[in-house]
């Protein structure tokens, strides 16, 4: 279980970083600088990380004993900037300490 939660934490972190870069750097450059290159560059990795984050959340819901409210919070956090960092701090970090 330790390895899976560590991988989930890494994916959550990378998904959060890619989302922030996409929203706050690539998108303004696209619309203010008329240069869509960065959105194209960051879009695919963010999409893959987003899908991986959702897949891990669904796969490990029962393993981590999340109730419905917690599970929905984990899912919704993926569409809120900085949301995955909050989930890591509140839910995932505590699981790591319990498993080690």
N, C-alpha and C positions, 0 to 999 in steps of 0.2 A: 504493500500500500504506500510506503514511503516514496518509492520511485514515481508512482502515478500522481501523487499530490504535488511532487516537485515539478514534474512535467506540466501539470495543469497550472501551477503558479507561474512557470516560465511563459507558457502560452498566454495566460492572462496579462502578464506584464507586457509582452511583445504586442499583443492586440491593443492594449491601452496606448502604448507609445505610437503604434502605427496609426491609430485613430486620431490622436492629437496632432501628429505630423500632417495627416491628410486634411483635417479640419482647419488647423491654424496656420499652416505653412503652404501646403500645396493648393488648396482651394483659393486663398487670397491671391496667390501668384497667378492662378489660372484666370481669375476674373479681373484682377486689377492690373496684372502685367500681360494679359492676353497670351499666356504660355501654359498650355495644358500638359506639358511634358511631365511635370512632377505628379500630377494626379494620375496619369497613366503609369508612372513608375511605382507609385505607392499603392495604387488601387488594388492590384491583384494580390500582393502579399497581405494587405489588410483583409481582403475578402477571405483568403485561405485561413488566416489566423482567427477571424471572426467565426467561420464555420467550425474550426477546431475547438474553439472556446465553447461554443454551443454544444458540440458533440460531447466534449468532456463533461460538461455540466449535466447533460442528460444521462450519460453512462454512469456517472458516479453519484447521482442523486441519492440512491439508496445506500451506497457504501459510506457516504458522509453523513447519513441520517438527517438530511435536510427536510424540514416540513414544507408544506406548499408555499407558505409566505417566504421562507428563505430561498427556495428554489426559484420562485418568480423574481426575487431580488437579484439573484445571481444572473438570471437571463436578461432582465431589464438593464442591469449594469453595463452590458455589452453595447448598448446604444446611447449611453450617457457619457460624455467626456469625463475622464478620470474615474469612471464607475468601476472599472476592473481593479483599480488600485484600492478602492474602498473595500471591495469584495475580498481582495487578498488580505488586507489588514484585519477585517472583521471575521471572515470565515476560514480562509485557506491557511493563513499563518498559524492559527490555533491548531488546526488539524496536523500540521507538520510537527509541532511540539508534542502533541499527543502520541504521534507515531514513532518519534525518535527515542 
